[in-house]
């Protein structure tokens, strides 16, 4: 009896062990299969490399900005920026814009969606930049964007924009945080955040944004790609439709896309913060030619007429993006 009992115990133990091994193996197999599925899915996601302008990203598989936005179009859009009455003559140019854009194109800046969406986002961004730096407004010859990029800093600031209560980005002695850049940055905490985003010490050196056009465009693009408040989408996410409105947003007519109602008030869904690479890529002249003259050469025979989609930007997008700025970015530029 004792032997039979012992044998039963041994047999039961073996069966339990075998069952445990079988169950454990099955679970391990399922987990391994799931991991491989994820890895296979990730490997199937196409990553493209377009050289200096866009590399190592799925967004680089689309057209890049230089494919549809050329130097002559930049010159035509901001044709009055180097006029004698302008305040930033010789500062802004196409090369600086493209060099800055190359940092954000892999993140989806003007490389999201199809070509039409890409061009529309570029229109919105440049219309926004033009409206914030224009010295001609709507009554001037050529329209508001023609006089865009007239400024690179605030003229005759009334204060130093130092918020001494902000401990994360405390004011630096001697630094002045008045408005600077393509989308003007005000206040020490905004300079600090923008500096972190583009990996430059703007808190100690806010003057960089009026000394370096590439850096000024970088700060503007970072702000375009980054939510300015916690429960608020970025301008980019709203424009390309990445932001999904809640029920309350829908009832309040806060919708993604390009309509003016979608930019009427604040959204309530958090979005991912964009961070630029540490340094601009070295830009070969073959893809992004420099401008030999800062003057707009719209009468030159080699420059064809400005396309319709850019003309559209001069009218509707300039005003719409100004409205979007007031909604999406109230923490920046408020003064």
Legacy VTK file of the C-alpha trace (Angstrom):
# vtk DataFile Version 3.0
C-alpha trace
ASCII
DATASET POLYDATA
POINTS 335 float
0.000 0.000 0.000
2.767 2.349 0.873
4.486 1.609 -2.440
1.250 2.222 -4.386
0.654 5.471 -2.535
4.199 6.585 -3.221
3.838 5.725 -6.909
0.591 7.692 -7.113
2.261 10.688 -5.517
5.168 10.459 -7.954
2.803 10.078 -10.919
0.674 12.998 -9.764
3.771 15.148 -9.308
4.991 14.268 -12.803
1.601 15.063 -14.327
1.399 18.403 -12.524
4.954 19.266 -13.593
4.214 18.316 -17.193
1.044 20.404 -17.158
2.927 23.367 -15.699
5.635 23.042 -18.338
3.010 22.808 -21.083
1.087 25.826 -19.821
4.259 27.841 -19.292
5.515 26.966 -22.748
2.207 27.929 -24.314
2.172 31.287 -22.516
5.785 31.936 -23.509
4.970 31.049 -27.110
2.006 33.435 -27.149
4.063 36.247 -25.645
6.905 35.604 -28.077
4.493 35.565 -31.002
3.006 38.868 -29.840
6.443 40.423 -29.542
7.388 39.242 -33.012
4.152 40.640 -34.419
4.978 44.040 -32.958
8.516 43.848 -34.311
7.285 42.776 -37.740
4.773 45.627 -37.769
7.497 48.083 -36.825
9.809 46.688 -39.482
7.084 46.998 -42.113
6.687 50.727 -41.386
8.558 52.392 -44.180
11.396 54.707 -43.209
12.857 56.984 -45.855
16.011 59.027 -46.221
16.045 62.180 -48.352
19.518 63.280 -47.338
20.224 66.536 -45.503
16.634 67.768 -45.583
14.777 64.759 -44.177
16.017 61.353 -43.028
15.180 58.451 -40.728
11.437 59.063 -40.621
8.232 57.855 -42.252
7.422 61.488 -43.015
10.483 61.668 -45.242
8.731 59.302 -47.656
6.533 62.246 -48.684
7.626 65.287 -50.648
9.958 67.608 -48.786
9.419 71.359 -48.630
12.020 72.101 -51.298
10.081 69.870 -53.701
7.191 72.331 -53.849
8.407 75.585 -52.303
11.238 77.319 -54.117
13.366 80.354 -53.457
11.488 82.546 -55.962
8.206 81.781 -54.191
9.683 82.841 -50.866
10.925 86.032 -52.530
7.519 86.746 -54.060
5.652 86.112 -50.832
7.782 88.417 -48.707
8.732 90.814 -51.488
8.762 93.949 -49.304
10.833 92.580 -46.448
14.001 94.303 -47.668
12.372 97.612 -48.543
14.077 100.722 -47.128
11.276 101.161 -44.591
11.588 97.588 -43.279
13.229 97.023 -39.901
15.047 93.740 -40.609
16.639 94.364 -43.997
18.914 91.496 -45.038
18.017 89.312 -42.066
15.415 86.825 -43.362
16.085 84.547 -46.347
15.000 81.270 -47.920
18.170 79.442 -46.943
17.599 80.109 -43.247
13.996 78.931 -43.501
14.877 75.657 -45.249
17.780 74.924 -42.893
15.464 75.330 -39.913
12.688 73.306 -41.560
15.078 70.379 -42.084
15.087 69.876 -38.304
11.313 69.493 -38.142
10.397 67.802 -41.419
11.284 64.360 -39.938
8.744 65.174 -37.196
5.987 65.891 -39.714
6.340 69.647 -40.268
4.879 70.192 -43.752
5.555 66.499 -44.506
2.311 65.085 -43.079
-0.421 63.757 -45.368
-0.473 64.205 -49.112
1.058 67.030 -51.086
-2.043 69.205 -50.812
-2.051 68.951 -47.016
1.676 69.675 -46.920
1.257 72.826 -49.008
-1.711 73.946 -46.934
0.247 73.588 -43.705
3.130 75.546 -45.196
0.653 78.246 -46.240
-0.792 78.387 -42.744
2.620 78.571 -41.080
4.007 81.252 -43.397
0.751 83.185 -43.282
1.004 83.101 -39.509
4.629 84.241 -39.601
3.767 86.992 -42.076
0.895 88.298 -39.972
3.053 88.479 -36.827
6.030 90.235 -38.454
4.262 92.479 -40.973
4.787 96.222 -40.999
2.285 96.829 -43.802
-0.920 95.211 -42.565
-3.830 94.770 -44.978
-3.843 98.283 -46.416
-0.291 98.227 -47.774
0.596 97.515 -51.387
1.003 93.790 -51.969
-1.057 92.668 -48.998
-0.068 91.559 -45.485
2.305 88.743 -46.438
4.258 90.923 -48.874
5.247 93.020 -45.878
5.786 89.977 -43.684
9.220 89.440 -42.109
9.564 93.195 -41.878
10.572 92.854 -38.216
12.766 90.435 -36.300
12.189 91.976 -32.870
9.772 94.174 -30.973
10.334 97.884 -31.500
10.529 100.105 -28.403
9.486 97.483 -25.829
7.650 98.954 -22.863
8.946 96.375 -20.376
11.586 93.665 -19.999
9.011 90.820 -19.775
10.625 89.264 -16.717
8.362 87.092 -14.583
10.262 86.887 -11.313
7.814 84.353 -9.898
8.835 81.712 -12.437
11.396 79.434 -10.790
11.856 76.991 -13.663
13.187 79.661 -15.997
14.378 82.525 -13.770
15.323 85.810 -15.373
18.999 86.264 -16.131
20.560 89.540 -15.068
21.026 91.825 -18.046
18.795 89.785 -20.368
15.697 91.341 -21.907
12.820 89.115 -22.933
10.917 91.344 -25.345
9.442 89.907 -28.531
11.843 88.371 -31.032
11.684 85.876 -33.884
9.456 84.780 -36.757
6.620 84.081 -34.313
7.622 86.518 -31.572
8.640 85.027 -28.234
7.961 87.056 -25.087
8.780 86.467 -21.388
11.617 84.555 -19.724
9.655 81.304 -19.299
8.830 81.201 -23.001
12.447 81.807 -23.989
13.505 79.057 -21.600
11.016 76.542 -22.982
11.815 77.393 -26.600
15.531 77.131 -25.856
15.047 73.651 -24.420
13.067 72.703 -27.520
15.744 73.747 -30.017
18.734 72.990 -27.762
19.950 76.566 -27.466
20.400 78.659 -24.326
17.802 81.287 -25.126
17.192 82.024 -21.457
20.697 83.467 -21.110
20.880 84.674 -24.702
17.448 85.765 -25.944
19.218 88.027 -28.426
20.032 84.957 -30.548
16.569 85.198 -32.095
17.327 88.598 -33.596
20.887 87.710 -34.590
20.376 84.356 -36.329
17.520 83.909 -38.821
17.803 80.106 -38.837
17.432 80.017 -35.063
14.495 82.422 -35.244
12.709 80.116 -37.708
13.601 77.095 -35.555
11.930 78.644 -32.516
8.827 79.447 -34.574
8.613 75.898 -35.949
9.108 74.403 -32.503
6.204 76.468 -31.220
4.080 75.400 -34.204
4.785 71.733 -33.482
4.458 71.929 -29.683
1.417 72.396 -27.435
1.709 75.649 -25.528
-0.444 74.382 -22.658
-0.865 70.939 -21.115
-4.403 70.095 -22.189
-4.095 71.714 -25.564
-2.986 70.429 -28.972
-0.236 71.935 -31.078
-1.115 74.098 -34.067
0.351 71.358 -36.276
-1.810 68.609 -34.785
-4.948 70.687 -35.145
-4.179 71.635 -38.720
-3.354 68.152 -40.044
-6.177 66.486 -38.116
-4.146 64.571 -35.518
-6.126 66.164 -32.719
-9.380 64.392 -31.903
-12.006 66.679 -30.358
-13.965 65.633 -27.306
-17.752 65.866 -27.113
-17.476 69.277 -25.476
-15.122 70.455 -28.221
-17.575 69.318 -30.886
-20.485 71.080 -29.193
-18.377 74.241 -29.022
-17.467 73.839 -32.729
-13.794 73.291 -31.952
-12.926 70.964 -34.802
-9.689 69.816 -36.462
-8.906 70.936 -39.982
-8.669 74.236 -41.802
-11.958 76.025 -41.083
-12.066 79.195 -39.058
-14.459 77.629 -36.537
-11.855 75.006 -35.736
-9.555 77.776 -34.552
-12.074 79.721 -32.540
-11.211 78.469 -29.054
-8.961 76.172 -27.036
-8.875 72.407 -27.391
-8.639 69.929 -24.541
-6.584 66.965 -25.675
-2.856 66.712 -24.867
-0.381 66.231 -27.689
3.229 65.098 -28.016
5.989 67.661 -27.592
8.297 68.079 -30.556
12.010 68.303 -29.884
14.427 69.375 -32.567
17.742 67.607 -33.199
20.687 69.236 -31.482
22.170 71.004 -34.514
21.032 71.991 -37.997
22.264 69.619 -40.721
24.894 70.753 -43.108
23.017 71.977 -46.133
24.386 71.297 -49.612
23.878 74.211 -51.991
22.594 71.932 -54.771
19.246 71.331 -53.037
18.729 74.686 -51.375
20.428 77.500 -53.311
21.381 80.656 -51.496
20.081 84.004 -52.686
22.647 86.194 -54.359
20.572 89.283 -53.739
18.231 89.965 -50.866
15.972 92.061 -53.053
12.837 90.440 -54.429
13.340 89.764 -58.141
9.760 89.203 -59.207
10.380 90.839 -62.596
13.147 88.399 -63.552
12.173 86.127 -66.498
13.426 82.987 -64.730
10.775 83.423 -62.036
7.351 82.176 -63.170
4.166 83.730 -61.746
3.316 82.872 -58.173
1.130 79.718 -57.977
-2.537 79.881 -57.033
-2.008 78.045 -53.759
0.410 80.733 -52.636
-1.933 83.501 -53.751
-4.588 81.820 -51.629
-2.254 82.081 -48.673
-1.997 85.847 -49.145
-5.716 86.256 -48.701
-7.453 83.674 -46.537
-4.633 82.007 -44.613
-3.071 85.232 -43.390
-6.213 86.185 -41.506
-7.193 82.653 -40.483
-3.814 81.811 -39.038
-3.814 85.028 -37.050
-7.099 83.863 -35.527
-5.548 80.444 -34.895
-2.593 82.056 -33.164
-4.893 83.833 -30.726
-6.559 80.514 -29.947
-3.732 78.007 -29.956
-0.873 79.985 -28.523
-2.214 82.497 -25.980
0.740 81.869 -23.670
3.205 82.983 -26.322
3.221 86.491 -27.612
0.721 87.695 -25.029
1.862 91.074 -23.804
LINES 1 336
335 0 1 2 3 4 5 6 7 8 9 10 11 12 13 14 15 16 17 18 19 20 21 22 23 24 25 26 27 28 29 30 31 32 33 34 35 36 37 38 39 40 41 42 43 44 45 46 47 48 49 50 51 52 53 54 55 56 57 58 59 60 61 62 63 64 65 66 67 68 69 70 71 72 73 74 75 76 77 78 79 80 81 82 83 84 85 86 87 88 89 90 91 92 93 94 95 96 97 98 99 100 101 102 103 104 105 106 107 108 109 110 111 112 113 114 115 116 117 118 119 120 121 122 123 124 125 126 127 128 129 130 131 132 133 134 135 136 137 138 139 140 141 142 143 144 145 146 147 148 149 150 151 152 153 154 155 156 157 158 159 160 161 162 163 164 165 166 167 168 169 170 171 172 173 174 175 176 177 178 179 180 181 182 183 184 185 186 187 188 189 190 191 192 193 194 195 196 197 198 199 200 201 202 203 204 205 206 207 208 209 210 211 212 213 214 215 216 217 218 219 220 221 222 223 224 225 226 227 228 229 230 231 232 233 234 235 236 237 238 239 240 241 242 243 244 245 246 247 248 249 250 251 252 253 254 255 256 257 258 259 260 261 262 263 264 265 266 267 268 269 270 271 272 273 274 275 276 277 278 279 280 281 282 283 284 285 286 287 288 289 290 291 292 293 294 295 296 297 298 299 300 301 302 303 304 305 306 307 308 309 310 311 312 313 314 315 316 317 318 319 320 321 322 323 324 325 326 327 328 329 330 331 332 333 334
